[in-house]
Amino acid sequence: MKHVIIGASGQVGTYLYQKLGQVGEDVTGTYYRHPQTGYKALDMSDTEAVESLLSAIKPDVVWIPAAMANVDFCEENPELSYEHNVRAPQIVAELASKQGARIVFFSTDYVFDGMNGPYQEKDPVHPIMVYGQHKAEMEQYLLTQVPHSLVIRPAWIYSRDDNPRNFVYRVLSELKRGHAVKAVTDQWNTPTPSDGLVNMAWKALQDEFEGILHIVGPERLTRYELTKRIAKAFGYAVDLVEPVTTESFHLPAKRPLNGGLKTQHSSYRLVAGRDFEPLF
Ligand SMILES: NC(=O)c1ccc[n+]([C@@H]2O[C@H](COP(=O)([O-])OP(=O)(O)OC[C@H]3O[C@@H](n4cnc5c(N)ncnc54)[C@H](OP(=O)(O)O)[C@@H]3O)[C@@H](O)[C@H]2O)c1
């Protein structure tokens, strides 16, 4: 099959591009602001550019991990968030589906309010910040307007990449310098390894899964516990990790506290060692 990944330069996109290449698929990746050799430049809000790319390639599947994923930036710039998280991916989905391609869109656990997690696919969404509202709006568009769409919700994605977008990298960068790392004790979530996420997403595509699918790591823990595990696994003193509350950061966007996801579909539960290589 022919695949296009919009946002192959991102954390998930990088793993997805590798995975599809490994399994012998024909894959084209795009970047936006971080050029990568072999990828094509694309701003998905540029309708003509999207149209020209899709009509040249005629993909069977269009993956959209691309997003404006900085939650606080979105809160302070709701118009830009709408442009990048709703209008632009809608254009991609509309044009691609008109050509007969399947859409795989990456959404988020932040469509939930974090009052009563972990959440299943059937639970009603209730976002508490702009980013979550826009992701929920995009989900709704796909589920109602674009037949056969697959909407994947991961949560707190991490990887092995040396890239500031990766939480593990950010923690280790501080610890390497002997700096303490503040981590919140009141946010619960289900951290998701990028390798497991793309392995399971590929399986879901092959199974022709349609609708919403939660793909998350097998454990639910606080950011504080997660950060201590990372420190321990990489040989740093865990007391460099300082417990704090979410409120102490005074961030623009609210965060779900009692959050996290689980899936109703048992064959899509990630298993360490089988679906991903544990990092900590
Ligand atoms: N990271 C998490 O913890 C997390 C948790 C839950 C859900 N998600 C969702 O999972 C998906 C993947 O996350 P991620 O961590 O891989 O995000 P990421 O590392 O920030 O990557 C975002 C990608 O989108 C591209 N992009 C941004 N704006 C674009 C535009 N206008 N046109 C084309 N490409 C554009 C970026 O390109 P450049 O880098 O080249 O600019 C990059 O490749 C996102 O949809 C995110 O909302 C993430």
The ligand as a Gaussian input file, in Angstrom:
#p B3LYP/6-31G(d) Opt

LIG

0 1
 N        3.142000      13.964000      22.787000
 C        2.174000      13.516000      23.579000
 O        2.390000      13.259000      24.771000
 C        0.790000      13.291000      23.026000
 C       -0.196000      12.754000      23.866000
 C       -1.471000      12.494000      23.339000
 C       -1.727000      12.759000      22.011000
 N       -0.758000      13.293000      21.213000
 C       -1.073000      13.548000      19.798000
 O       -0.320000      12.618000      19.040000
 C        0.089000      13.209000      17.811000
 C        1.584000      13.084000      17.634000
 O        2.243000      13.726000      18.721000
 P        3.799000      14.003000      18.681000
 O        4.275000      13.969000      20.074000
 O        4.436000      13.154000      17.639000
 O        3.803000      15.529000      18.179000
 P        5.061000      16.361000      17.682000
 O        6.330000      15.665000      18.011000
 O        4.856000      17.759000      18.167000
 O        4.921000      16.341000      16.092000
 C        3.994000      17.145000      15.435000
 C        4.213000      16.978000      13.939000
 O        3.288000      17.807000      13.257000
 C        3.966000      18.544000      12.251000
 N        3.168000      19.741000      11.999000
 C        2.788000      20.687000      12.874000
 N        2.042000      21.615000      12.249000
 C        1.945000      21.230000      10.947000
 C        1.320000      21.784000       9.791000
 N        0.631000      22.929000       9.832000
 N        1.424000      21.117000       8.627000
 C        2.107000      19.961000       8.542000
 N        2.734000      19.392000       9.599000
 C        2.642000      20.035000      10.790000
 C        5.334000      18.797000      12.853000
 O        6.288000      19.131000      11.841000
 P        7.704000      19.843000      12.197000
 O        8.232000      19.179000      13.422000
 O        8.540000      19.573000      10.984000
 O        7.399000      21.294000      12.400000
 C        5.602000      17.424000      13.456000
 O        6.043000      16.540000      12.462000
 C       -0.416000      14.644000      17.844000
 O       -1.601000      14.707000      17.116000
 C       -0.691000      14.919000      19.299000
 O       -1.747000      15.841000      19.428000
 C        0.491000      13.563000      21.685000

